[in-house]
């Protein structure tokens, strides 16, 4: 089982539309940093779902070492993204991240990344989600102000 680190944006987006379970259709569990946990729970009125997933060992909170790489990244990104990227590099694992600048920095460091659209595409390929269901998810995310470029949305339409 490959280790997966997640930044907050995908988690918050899926929690806002009651679809967080989709991540666990692809990954048995994910790791988040303390800063990501705080970002997610601050965005939600009820953090019971996250705490429940932690108690089920589907989400693990791991400390990120504030090493030299972190010290460089934090000048460009917020705390959660910086910790997530530094931890993904340290553990040499996949990173779930959607923010454009964070994705760019992670890729420049050789970190494998996937975003929300990539997760939806993988679920379609695995037949765990239909194209219509994915398009409905995108529509619901956009109603909740999650920004998805037309190019990314078109990837789902073409699938």
C-alpha positions in Angstrom: 0.0 0.0 0.0 1.5 3.3 -1.1 1.7 6.1 1.5 -0.5 9.1 0.6 -0.3 12.6 2.1 -3.2 15.0 1.7 -3.3 18.8 1.8 -6.6 20.3 3.0 -8.3 21.7 -0.1 -9.4 18.3 -1.5 -10.5 17.1 1.9 -12.5 20.3 2.6 -14.1 20.2 -0.9 -15.2 16.6 -0.6 -16.4 17.1 3.0 -18.5 20.1 1.9 -20.5 17.9 -0.5 -20.5 14.7 1.7 -18.2 12.8 -0.7 -15.0 12.3 1.4 -15.5 8.6 1.2 -14.4 8.7 -2.5 -10.8 9.2 -1.4 -11.0 5.8 0.4 -12.2 4.1 -2.7 -8.7 4.7 -4.0 -6.6 4.8 -0.8 -6.9 2.6 2.2 -5.7 5.5 4.4 -4.2 8.9 4.1 -1.8 10.9 6.2 -2.4 14.6 7.1 -0.2 17.0 9.1 -1.4 18.8 12.2 -1.7 22.0 10.3 -3.9 20.3 7.7 -6.1 18.8 10.4 -6.5 22.4 11.9 -7.3 23.8 8.5 -9.9 21.2 7.8 -11.6 21.3 11.2 -11.7 25.2 11.1 -13.6 25.0 7.8 -16.2 22.6 9.1 -18.8 23.2 11.7 -18.7 19.6 12.7 -15.3 17.8 12.8 -16.8 14.5 13.9 -16.3 12.9 10.5 -12.6 13.6 10.5 -12.2 12.4 14.1 -14.2 9.3 13.2 -11.9 8.5 10.3 -8.9 9.1 12.6 -10.3 6.6 15.1 -10.9 4.1 12.2 -7.2 4.5 11.1 -8.3 5.9 7.7 -6.7 9.2 8.5 -3.4 9.5 10.4 -2.0 12.7 11.7 1.7 12.9 11.4 4.1 15.6 12.5 6.0 17.2 9.7 9.6 18.0 10.5 10.2 21.7 9.9 13.4 21.0 8.1 15.4 23.1 5.6 13.0 22.3 2.8 10.0 23.4 4.9 11.9 26.6 5.7 12.1 27.4 2.0 8.6 26.4 1.0 6.9 28.2 3.9 8.0 31.5 2.3 5.8 30.7 -0.7 2.9 28.7 0.7 0.6 28.4 3.7 1.5 26.2 6.7 -0.6 23.2 5.7 0.7 23.1 2.1 4.3 23.6 3.2 4.1 20.8 5.8 2.3 18.4 3.4 4.9 19.0 0.6 7.8 18.6 3.1 6.4 15.4 4.5 5.6 14.0 1.1 9.2 14.6 0.0 10.6 13.2 3.3 8.5 10.0 2.9 8.8 9.9 -0.9 5.1 9.4 -1.4 2.1 10.6 -3.4 0.6 14.0 -2.4 -3.0 15.0 -2.9 -2.9 18.7 -3.6 -5.0 21.1 -5.7 -3.6 24.6 -5.3 -1.7 25.6 -8.4 1.4 27.1 -6.8 1.7 24.2 -4.3 1.3 21.6 -7.2 4.1 23.4 -9.1 6.5 23.4 -6.2 5.7 19.8 -5.3 6.3 18.7 -8.9 9.6 20.7 -9.1 10.7 18.6 -6.1 9.9 15.4 -7.9 6.9 14.6 -5.7 4.1 12.6 -7.4 0.9 14.5 -7.1 -2.8 14.0 -7.8 -5.7 16.5 -7.4 -9.4 16.2 -7.0 -10.0 15.8 -10.8 -7.2 13.2 -11.0 -9.0 11.3 -8.2 -12.3 11.4 -10.0 -10.7 10.3 -13.3 -9.1 7.3 -11.5 -12.4 6.4 -9.9 -14.1 6.5 -13.4 -11.3 4.2 -14.8 -11.8 1.8 -12.0 -15.6 1.9 -12.6 -16.2 3.1 -9.0 -17.8 6.2 -10.4 -19.6 7.0 -13.7 -18.8 10.0 -15.8 -22.2 11.5 -15.0 -21.6 11.0 -11.3 -18.2 12.8 -11.6 -19.8 15.6 -13.6 -22.4 16.0 -10.8 -19.7 16.1 -8.2 -17.9 18.9 -10.2 -21.2 20.8 -10.4 -21.7 20.5 -6.7 -18.2 21.5 -5.9 -18.5 24.6 -8.1 -21.7 25.5 -6.2 -19.6 25.5 -3.1 -17.0 27.8 -4.7 -14.4 25.2 -5.4 -12.6 26.5 -8.5 -12.2 24.0 -11.3 -10.8 25.2 -14.6 -12.8 24.4 -17.8 -9.8 22.4 -19.1 -9.9 20.1 -16.0 -13.7 19.8 -16.1 -13.4 18.8 -19.8 -11.0 16.0 -18.9 -14.0 14.3 -17.1 -16.3 15.0 -20.1 -13.9 13.4 -22.5 -13.4 10.3 -20.3 
